[in-house]
Amino acid sequence: MQFVDNLRQKPFVKKAEKFFPAIAFLGGFFWDSVTLGQMVENSDLIFLLAYYTGALILVILLSAHVEHPEGWTRDRIMAARAAAPQPRPAAPKVAPKPAPVAPKPAPAAVAKAPARTGFVSRLNPFAKKGGDSRPIIPGQVKSAVSKVSNLAKPATGIASEKLKTVTDAASERLKNASSQAKNVAQKIANDVGYESTAIPKNAIVVEHRFLDREWSETWKNRFSWAVQFCFGSLFSALVVCYFKSSGSIASLILVILLAVLLVGNEFLQKKYESFGVSLAFLCLLGTMFLNFTIPYLVHRIGLLLFVFSTLLSLGICVFIQKVSHRSKKVLIAPIAISAALITAYVMNWVPPVPLVLKQQVACINFDKTDYSCDVDAPSFLQKIGLQSSSVHRDADMPLYYLSSVYAPADLKAEIEYRWYYKGPNDATYKLTDKVSSGRMRINGGREMGYRSYSKKTNAPAGKYRVETAFKDGAVIGALAFEVEEGARDSSGYVRAHLE
C-alpha cells in the first residue's frame, strides 16, 4: 500500500485520478451492454455473485463499532502492551547515610547562687543555679537567631537545587513517555486499525468480538472505496439487464432509478462509511440481483420467486444487524425498500428479468415454416424511429404479430399478447384482446429467442399497440403500428423473417 500511496502523490497521477471514475463508469457500462446485453452466460452470473459477496463482506466490516466504550477486549490490551515500549529497569535504591551526630557539649559546672525572686527565675530558665541569675537581653537572642539562620542557608539552597533538578528530570521523562505513547498509538492504528491504544487504569475487560472495534480513517476509506467499486459493478450490470426486459413506461421508471443510482454511486464513497447507507444499498441491489439470478437456478419466474428473493435479501440484512449488534433502527430502510419492491412487482412495474424481447414485427402473408412475412417498406422516418410502422392490407386479409423472446437455458415461462386499439375517434388505447396458449410457453436456451405469433382477423383500420408480456405479469416489449386499408403492389412490401 505504501507503493500505491507514493504513486498517487505523483502530479500526473493526481490529474488522471479526476477522470478515473468517468472512465470506469463508461468502460464498465459499455462492457456490460456488449456482453450481458446480448446473452447472459454462467460466467457472468459468477462475476456478479463475486461482486455481491464482496459487497456483503465489506458492509459487515463497516458495521464494526465499539459496543462497550468503557471497556477493552483482552486482545486489544495485549496488542497495545506488546507495541508499547518496555520501561527501563529502575536503578537500585541506596539507603542514605545517617548524618553525623554532633557531640553534646559537656554540662558546665553550675554554681549555686542565692535565690532571687521566682519571677526572674521563670523568665530566665537558663540562669545558673545557686548564683546570680540575670535576665536575657533581647539583642543577644536576635544575634543567636541570626547565627543559626546563616548556618542553615547553605543547606536550604542545596536542597532547593536538588529538588529543582529532580522535578525537571521527571517532567522530561513524562514528556518523552507521552511522545512514545502517541507514536505507539499511531503505529497500532495503522497496523491494527484501532483508534485509541491508551490503556486506562480502570479498564473493563469485555468479551472479545471481531466487530467490537473502531477502524482507523485509513481503513474506513479503503473499505468504502471497495464497496463503491462492488456496488458500481452491480448497478452497471443490473441497469443493462433490467433495461433489456423493460417494455412499459412503469418498468422503465425503475430502470431510470437504477441508472440514476449508478451515476450517483460515483459520488457516494464517503457516504458508504455510514453503515445504514451501505446496508440500504445492499438490500436494494441484493433483491434485484437475486431476482435476476434465482430464475436461472430454478428455471421459473413469478411473484412467489420475487417475494422469496426480496425476503432472502432482507434476511441477509437482518443477519448483518444481529452480528454487528447494531440498533434495529438500521433495518428501517431495508424493510421499506423491500415493501416498495414487492408492491412494484404486484403492480407490474418490475421488468420480468431475465426475459428479453429480441425481435417483433407486424405484417401480413405469414409463413410459419420460416417465420417470414410481408411488411411495408419503411420510410426514412420509420427507419430512424421518428414514425411508427404501418401495415397496408385488404379488408379480408388477416393481420399477424410476431415476436421472439430470449430466456436462459431450461427456463420455462408462459407469455401472452395484449392487443390495444385506438380508433379515429378514440383518445386512448383500449384493450381488445389478450391472447395466450400452450404453444406460447417459452423453452429457454435459443440464442435468438423463442418465436411465437398472434393472428387477428377482421382488424379495422386504425392505430394498434401489441404488448408481449409475461402471463399476467409485466410487459417485456411492445410495438405500435398503424393499419391502413388497401394493399400495395409488390414493390411496396419487403420480406422479413424472425431469425
C-alpha positions as CSV (number, residue, x, y, z in Angstrom):
1,M,0.0,0.0,0.0
2,Q,3.0,2.3,0.5
3,F,3.9,2.0,-3.1
4,V,0.3,2.9,-4.2
5,D,0.3,5.9,-1.8
6,N,3.6,7.1,-3.2
7,L,2.3,6.6,-6.8
8,R,-0.8,8.7,-6.1
9,Q,1.3,11.6,-5.0
10,K,2.8,12.0,-8.5
11,P,1.4,15.1,-10.3
12,F,0.3,13.2,-13.5
13,V,-1.5,10.6,-11.4
14,K,-3.3,13.3,-9.5
15,K,-4.6,14.8,-12.7
16,A,-5.5,11.4,-14.1
17,E,-7.4,10.4,-11.0
18,K,-10.0,13.0,-11.8
19,F,-11.0,11.0,-14.8
20,F,-10.8,7.5,-13.3
21,P,-14.5,7.5,-12.1
22,A,-15.8,8.5,-15.5
23,I,-13.5,6.0,-17.3
24,A,-14.5,3.2,-15.0
25,F,-18.2,4.1,-15.3
26,L,-18.3,4.3,-19.1
27,G,-16.0,1.3,-19.6
28,G,-18.0,-1.0,-17.2
29,F,-21.3,0.1,-18.7
30,F,-20.1,-0.4,-22.3
31,W,-18.7,-3.9,-21.4
32,D,-22.0,-5.0,-19.7
33,S,-24.0,-3.7,-22.6
34,V,-22.0,-5.7,-25.1
35,T,-21.9,-8.9,-23.1
36,L,-24.9,-9.1,-20.8
37,G,-27.0,-7.2,-23.3
38,Q,-26.6,-9.9,-25.9
39,M,-26.8,-13.1,-23.9
40,V,-26.2,-14.0,-20.2
41,E,-23.6,-16.7,-19.6
42,N,-22.9,-18.7,-16.4
43,S,-19.6,-16.8,-16.1
44,D,-21.5,-13.5,-16.0
45,L,-23.5,-14.7,-13.0
46,I,-20.3,-15.9,-11.3
47,F,-18.8,-12.4,-11.6
48,L,-22.0,-10.8,-10.3
49,L,-22.1,-13.2,-7.4
50,A,-18.4,-12.3,-6.6
51,Y,-19.3,-8.6,-6.6
52,Y,-22.3,-9.2,-4.4
53,T,-20.3,-11.4,-2.0
54,G,-17.5,-8.8,-1.8
55,A,-20.0,-6.0,-1.1
56,L,-21.6,-8.2,1.6
57,I,-18.3,-8.8,3.4
58,L,-17.3,-5.1,3.2
59,V,-20.6,-4.0,4.6
60,I,-20.1,-6.4,7.5
61,L,-16.7,-4.9,8.1
62,L,-18.1,-1.4,8.0
63,S,-20.6,-2.4,10.7
64,A,-17.8,-2.7,13.3
65,H,-18.1,-0.4,16.3
66,V,-17.1,-0.3,19.9
67,E,-20.1,-1.8,21.8
68,H,-18.5,-1.2,25.2
69,P,-16.7,2.2,25.1
70,E,-15.9,1.9,28.8
71,G,-14.1,-1.4,28.4
72,W,-11.4,-3.0,26.4
73,T,-11.1,-6.5,25.0
74,R,-8.3,-8.8,26.1
75,D,-6.8,-8.9,22.6
76,R,-6.8,-5.1,22.4
77,I,-5.0,-4.7,25.7
78,M,-2.4,-7.4,24.8
79,A,-1.8,-5.7,21.4
80,A,-1.3,-2.3,23.0
81,R,1.0,-3.7,25.6
82,A,3.1,-5.6,23.1
83,A,3.5,-2.4,21.0
84,A,4.2,-0.2,23.9
85,P,7.9,0.5,24.8
86,Q,9.3,-1.6,27.7
87,P,10.1,0.5,30.8
88,R,13.8,0.8,31.7
89,P,14.8,-1.1,34.8
90,A,14.9,1.2,37.8
91,A,18.3,1.9,39.5
92,P,18.8,0.1,42.8
93,K,18.0,2.2,45.7
94,V,20.8,3.1,48.1
95,A,20.0,3.8,51.7
96,P,21.0,7.3,52.6
97,K,23.9,7.6,55.1
98,P,22.9,8.8,58.5
99,A,24.0,12.4,59.2
100,P,26.8,12.6,61.8
101,V,25.5,13.5,65.2
102,A,27.3,16.4,66.8
103,P,28.6,15.6,70.3
104,K,26.7,17.2,73.1
105,P,28.5,19.8,74.9
106,A,29.7,18.9,78.4
107,P,27.4,20.4,81.0
108,A,29.1,23.3,82.7
109,A,29.5,23.5,86.4
110,V,26.6,25.0,88.0
111,A,27.4,27.3,90.8
112,K,24.9,27.9,93.4
113,A,23.6,31.4,93.6
114,P,21.3,33.0,96.1
115,A,17.8,32.6,95.1
116,R,16.1,35.6,93.8
117,T,12.5,36.2,93.0
118,G,10.6,33.4,91.4
119,F,9.5,35.8,88.6
120,V,13.1,36.4,87.4
121,S,13.9,32.6,87.6
122,R,10.9,31.9,85.5
123,L,11.9,34.5,82.9
124,N,15.5,33.1,82.8
125,P,15.3,29.3,82.9
126,F,18.9,29.0,81.9
127,A,20.1,31.0,84.9
128,K,22.8,29.4,86.9
129,K,21.6,27.7,89.9
130,G,22.9,28.9,93.1
131,G,24.3,32.1,91.6
132,D,23.0,35.4,90.3
133,S,20.5,34.9,87.6
134,R,20.5,37.8,85.2
135,P,17.7,38.3,82.6
136,I,18.3,37.5,78.9
137,I,18.9,40.6,76.8
138,P,16.7,40.8,73.6
139,G,19.7,41.7,71.5
140,Q,21.5,38.6,72.4
141,V,18.5,36.5,71.3
142,K,18.4,38.2,67.9
143,S,22.1,37.6,67.4
144,A,21.8,34.0,68.2
145,V,18.9,33.5,65.8
146,S,20.8,35.3,63.0
147,K,23.8,33.0,63.5
148,V,21.6,29.9,63.3
149,S,19.9,31.3,60.1
150,N,23.3,31.9,58.5
151,L,24.3,28.4,59.2
152,A,21.1,26.9,57.7
153,K,21.2,28.9,54.4
154,P,23.7,26.7,52.5
155,A,21.8,23.5,53.4
156,T,18.5,25.0,52.2
157,G,19.9,26.2,48.9
158,I,21.4,22.8,48.2
159,A,18.1,21.1,48.9
160,S,16.2,23.5,46.7
161,E,18.6,22.9,43.8
162,K,18.3,19.2,44.1
163,L,14.5,19.4,44.2
164,K,14.5,21.5,41.1
165,T,16.8,19.1,39.3
166,V,14.6,16.1,40.2
167,T,11.5,18.0,39.1
168,D,13.0,18.9,35.7
169,A,14.1,15.3,35.1
170,A,10.7,13.9,36.0
171,S,9.0,16.4,33.6
172,E,11.3,15.5,30.8
173,R,10.7,11.8,31.3
174,L,6.9,12.4,31.4
175,K,7.2,14.3,28.1
176,N,9.2,11.6,26.5
177,A,6.8,8.9,27.7
178,S,3.8,10.9,26.3
179,S,5.5,11.2,22.9
180,Q,6.4,7.5,22.8
181,A,2.8,6.6,23.7
182,K,1.5,8.8,20.9
183,N,3.8,7.1,18.4
184,V,2.8,3.6,19.6
185,A,-0.9,4.6,19.3
186,Q,-0.3,5.7,15.7
187,K,1.6,2.5,14.9
188,I,-1.2,0.3,16.2
189,A,-3.9,2.5,14.5
190,N,-2.1,1.9,11.2
191,D,-1.3,-1.8,11.7
192,V,-4.3,-3.0,13.6
193,G,-6.9,-0.4,12.9
194,Y,-7.7,0.8,16.4
195,E,-8.4,4.5,17.0
196,S,-7.0,4.6,20.5
197,T,-4.4,2.5,22.3
198,A,-4.2,4.2,25.7
199,I,-5.0,1.6,28.4
200,P,-7.0,3.2,31.2
201,K,-6.1,2.0,34.7
202,N,-9.7,1.1,35.4
203,A,-10.1,-0.7,32.0
204,I,-13.0,-3.2,32.0
205,V,-12.1,-6.3,30.0
206,V,-15.1,-7.4,27.9
207,E,-15.7,-10.4,25.8
208,H,-13.8,-10.2,22.5
209,R,-15.8,-9.9,19.2
210,F,-14.2,-9.3,15.9
211,L,-16.6,-6.4,15.1
212,D,-16.1,-4.8,18.5
213,R,-13.6,-2.2,17.3
214,E,-13.2,1.1,15.6
215,W,-11.4,1.2,12.3
216,S,-8.9,4.0,11.6
217,E,-9.8,6.6,8.9
218,T,-7.3,4.9,6.5
219,W,-9.1,1.5,6.7
220,K,-12.6,3.1,6.6
221,N,-11.5,4.9,3.4
222,R,-10.3,1.6,1.9
223,F,-13.4,-0.3,2.8
224,S,-15.7,2.5,1.4
225,W,-13.8,2.6,-1.9
226,A,-14.1,-1.2,-2.3
227,V,-17.8,-1.0,-1.5
228,Q,-18.2,1.7,-4.1
229,F,-16.5,-0.5,-6.7
230,C,-18.7,-3.5,-6.0
231,F,-21.9,-1.5,-5.9
232,G,-21.0,0.2,-9.2
233,S,-20.3,-3.1,-10.9
234,L,-23.7,-4.5,-9.8
235,F,-25.5,-1.3,-10.7
236,S,-24.0,-1.3,-14.2
237,A,-25.0,-5.0,-14.9
238,L,-28.5,-4.7,-13.5
239,V,-29.3,-1.5,-15.4
240,V,-28.4,-3.3,-18.7
241,C,-30.4,-6.5,-17.8
242,Y,-33.5,-4.7,-16.5
243,F,-33.5,-2.3,-19.4
244,K,-33.5,-5.1,-21.9
245,S,-36.5,-6.6,-20.1
246,S,-38.4,-3.3,-19.8
247,G,-41.3,-2.9,-22.1
248,S,-43.5,-0.3,-20.4
249,I,-43.3,3.2,-19.1
250,A,-43.8,2.0,-15.5
251,S,-41.0,-0.6,-15.6
252,L,-38.8,1.9,-17.4
253,I,-39.1,4.3,-14.4
254,L,-37.5,1.6,-12.2
255,V,-34.6,1.2,-14.7
256,I,-34.1,5.0,-14.8
257,L,-33.9,5.0,-11.0
258,L,-31.2,2.3,-11.1
259,A,-29.4,4.4,-13.8
260,V,-29.5,7.5,-11.5
261,L,-28.1,5.5,-8.6
262,L,-25.4,4.1,-11.0
263,V,-24.3,7.6,-11.7
264,G,-24.7,8.8,-8.1
265,N,-22.6,5.8,-6.9
266,E,-19.5,7.7,-8.3
267,F,-20.0,10.4,-5.6
268,L,-21.1,8.3,-2.6
269,Q,-17.8,6.9,-1.4
270,K,-17.7,8.8,1.9
271,K,-21.5,8.1,2.4
272,Y,-20.8,4.4,2.3
273,E,-18.7,4.8,5.6
274,S,-22.2,5.1,7.2
275,F,-23.4,1.6,8.0
276,G,-27.0,2.5,7.5
277,V,-26.4,3.8,4.0
278,S,-24.4,0.8,2.9
279,L,-27.0,-1.6,4.3
280,A,-29.8,0.1,2.5
281,F,-28.0,-0.1,-0.9
282,L,-27.0,-3.8,-0.2
283,C,-30.7,-4.6,0.3
284,L,-31.8,-2.9,-2.9
285,L,-29.0,-4.5,-5.0
286,G,-29.4,-7.8,-3.3
287,T,-33.1,-8.0,-4.2
288,M,-32.6,-7.0,-7.8
289,F,-29.6,-9.4,-8.2
290,L,-31.3,-12.4,-6.6
291,N,-34.5,-11.7,-8.7
292,F,-32.3,-11.9,-11.7
293,T,-30.2,-15.0,-10.6
294,I,-32.7,-17.3,-8.9
295,P,-34.7,-17.9,-12.1
296,Y,-31.5,-19.3,-13.6
297,L,-31.3,-21.8,-10.8
298,V,-34.9,-22.9,-10.6
299,H,-35.9,-22.3,-14.3
300,R,-39.0,-20.4,-13.3
301,I,-40.1,-16.8,-12.8
302,G,-43.1,-15.4,-10.9
303,L,-44.4,-13.5,-7.9
304,L,-43.5,-16.2,-5.4
305,L,-39.9,-16.2,-6.5
306,F,-39.7,-12.5,-6.4
307,V,-41.0,-12.4,-2.9
308,F,-38.5,-15.1,-1.9
309,S,-35.7,-13.1,-3.4
310,T,-36.8,-10.0,-1.5
311,L,-37.1,-11.8,1.8
312,L,-33.8,-13.5,1.3
313,S,-32.1,-10.2,0.7
314,L,-33.8,-8.7,3.7
315,G,-32.9,-11.7,5.8
316,I,-29.2,-11.1,5.0
317,C,-29.5,-7.5,6.2
318,V,-31.1,-8.7,9.4
319,F,-28.2,-11.2,9.9
320,I,-25.7,-8.4,9.5
321,Q,-27.5,-6.3,12.0
322,K,-27.5,-9.2,14.5
323,V,-23.8,-10.0,14.0
324,S,-22.8,-6.3,14.4
325,H,-25.1,-5.7,17.4
326,R,-26.3,-2.5,15.8
327,S,-29.5,-0.8,16.7
328,K,-32.6,-2.2,15.0
329,K,-33.2,1.3,13.5
330,V,-30.8,0.5,10.7
331,L,-33.4,-2.0,9.4
332,I,-36.0,0.6,8.7
333,A,-34.6,1.5,5.3
334,P,-34.2,-2.2,4.1
335,I,-37.7,-3.0,5.3
336,A,-39.1,0.0,3.4
337,I,-37.2,-0.9,0.2
338,S,-38.4,-4.5,0.4
339,A,-42.0,-3.5,0.8
340,A,-41.8,-1.0,-2.1
341,L,-40.2,-3.5,-4.4
342,I,-42.9,-6.2,-3.7
343,T,-45.6,-3.5,-4.3
344,A,-43.9,-2.5,-7.6
345,Y,-43.8,-6.2,-8.7
346,V,-47.5,-6.7,-7.9
347,M,-48.3,-3.5,-10.0
348,N,-46.2,-5.0,-12.9
349,W,-43.7,-2.2,-12.6
350,V,-40.7,-4.5,-12.3
351,P,-39.3,-5.9,-15.6
352,P,-39.7,-9.7,-15.9
353,V,-36.0,-10.5,-15.9
354,P,-34.4,-12.5,-17.3
355,L,-36.8,-12.5,-20.3
356,V,-35.7,-10.3,-23.2
357,L,-37.6,-9.4,-26.3
358,K,-35.3,-9.9,-29.3
359,Q,-37.5,-9.2,-32.3
360,Q,-41.1,-8.1,-33.1
361,V,-42.9,-7.3,-36.3
362,A,-46.5,-6.6,-37.5
363,C,-47.1,-8.0,-41.0
364,I,-49.3,-10.0,-43.5
365,N,-48.8,-13.1,-45.5
366,F,-47.2,-15.0,-42.7
367,D,-45.3,-18.3,-43.5
368,K,-44.9,-20.5,-40.4
369,T,-42.2,-22.7,-41.8
370,D,-39.5,-20.0,-41.6
371,Y,-41.4,-17.3,-39.7
372,S,-41.3,-14.9,-42.6
373,C,-44.0,-12.3,-43.7
374,D,-44.5,-9.2,-45.7
375,V,-44.0,-5.7,-44.1
376,D,-44.4,-2.3,-45.6
377,A,-41.2,-0.9,-47.0
378,P,-40.1,1.5,-44.2
379,S,-39.7,5.2,-44.9
380,F,-36.7,7.2,-43.7
381,L,-38.6,8.5,-40.6
382,Q,-39.7,4.9,-39.8
383,K,-36.1,3.7,-40.1
384,I,-34.8,6.2,-37.5
385,G,-37.7,5.6,-35.2
386,L,-39.5,9.0,-35.6
387,Q,-42.6,7.5,-37.1
388,S,-44.5,4.3,-36.2
389,S,-44.5,1.5,-38.7
390,S,-47.5,0.9,-41.0
391,V,-49.3,-2.2,-42.4
392,H,-51.3,-1.9,-45.6
393,R,-53.7,-4.8,-46.3
394,D,-57.0,-5.6,-47.9
395,A,-60.1,-5.9,-45.6
396,D,-60.2,-9.7,-45.7
397,M,-56.5,-10.3,-45.1
398,P,-55.6,-11.4,-41.5
399,L,-53.1,-9.4,-39.5
400,Y,-50.1,-11.0,-37.8
401,Y,-47.9,-10.1,-34.9
402,L,-44.6,-12.0,-34.5
403,S,-42.1,-11.9,-31.7
404,S,-39.1,-13.7,-30.3
405,V,-38.3,-13.7,-26.6
406,Y,-34.9,-14.8,-25.2
407,A,-34.7,-16.8,-21.9
408,P,-31.8,-18.7,-20.3
409,A,-31.4,-22.4,-20.9
410,D,-34.1,-24.6,-19.4
411,L,-36.1,-21.7,-18.2
412,K,-39.8,-22.1,-18.8
413,A,-42.3,-19.2,-18.8
414,E,-45.7,-18.5,-20.4
415,I,-46.1,-15.3,-22.4
416,E,-49.2,-13.6,-23.7
417,Y,-50.0,-10.9,-26.3
418,R,-52.2,-8.0,-25.4
419,W,-53.8,-6.2,-28.3
420,Y,-54.7,-2.5,-27.9
421,Y,-56.7,-0.5,-30.4
422,K,-57.2,3.3,-30.9
423,G,-59.8,4.3,-33.4
424,P,-60.1,7.6,-35.2
425,N,-62.4,8.9,-32.6
426,D,-60.7,7.4,-29.5
427,A,-58.4,9.4,-27.3
428,T,-56.5,6.5,-25.7
429,Y,-55.7,2.9,-26.5
430,K,-58.2,0.3,-25.3
431,L,-57.5,-3.4,-24.6
432,T,-59.4,-5.6,-27.1
433,D,-57.7,-9.0,-26.9
434,K,-55.4,-10.9,-24.6
435,V,-54.0,-14.0,-26.4
436,S,-52.3,-16.9,-24.6
437,S,-52.0,-20.6,-25.4
438,G,-49.9,-23.7,-24.7
439,R,-47.8,-23.1,-27.7
440,M,-46.7,-19.7,-26.2
441,R,-44.7,-21.4,-23.4
442,I,-41.1,-20.4,-23.7
443,N,-38.4,-23.1,-23.6
444,G,-35.2,-21.1,-23.0
445,G,-31.8,-21.7,-24.5
446,R,-32.2,-20.4,-28.0
447,E,-29.8,-17.6,-28.6
448,M,-32.2,-15.6,-30.9
449,G,-35.1,-16.3,-28.6
450,Y,-38.3,-18.3,-28.6
451,R,-40.5,-17.4,-31.6
452,S,-44.3,-17.1,-31.4
453,Y,-47.1,-15.3,-33.2
454,S,-50.6,-14.0,-32.8
455,K,-53.2,-13.7,-35.6
456,K,-56.1,-11.2,-35.8
457,T,-58.8,-11.3,-38.4
458,N,-61.2,-8.5,-39.4
459,A,-58.9,-5.9,-37.9
460,P,-60.3,-2.4,-38.6
461,A,-58.1,0.4,-39.8
462,G,-56.6,2.5,-37.0
463,K,-53.7,2.5,-34.6
464,Y,-52.6,-0.6,-32.7
465,R,-50.2,-1.5,-29.9
466,V,-49.4,-5.1,-29.2
467,E,-47.6,-5.9,-25.9
468,T,-45.5,-9.1,-25.4
469,A,-45.8,-9.8,-21.6
470,F,-45.2,-12.4,-19.1
471,K,-48.5,-14.1,-18.5
472,D,-50.5,-12.0,-16.0
473,G,-47.3,-10.1,-15.4
474,A,-45.1,-7.2,-16.5
475,V,-44.6,-6.2,-20.1
476,I,-41.4,-7.5,-21.9
477,G,-41.8,-5.3,-25.0
478,A,-44.4,-3.5,-27.2
479,L,-44.8,-2.4,-30.8
480,A,-47.0,0.4,-32.0
481,F,-48.2,0.5,-35.7
482,E,-51.0,1.7,-37.9
483,V,-53.2,-0.4,-40.1
484,E,-54.3,1.2,-43.4
485,E,-56.8,-0.1,-45.9
486,G,-55.7,-1.1,-49.4
487,A,-52.9,-3.4,-50.3
488,R,-49.8,-2.1,-52.0
489,D,-48.1,-3.6,-55.1
490,S,-45.2,-5.9,-54.7
491,S,-42.7,-3.1,-54.7
492,G,-44.4,-1.7,-51.6
493,Y,-43.5,-4.7,-49.4
494,V,-40.3,-6.3,-48.2
495,R,-40.0,-9.8,-46.9
496,A,-39.0,-10.0,-43.2
497,H,-38.4,-13.0,-41.0
498,L,-37.5,-13.8,-37.4
499,E,-34.1,-15.4,-37.0
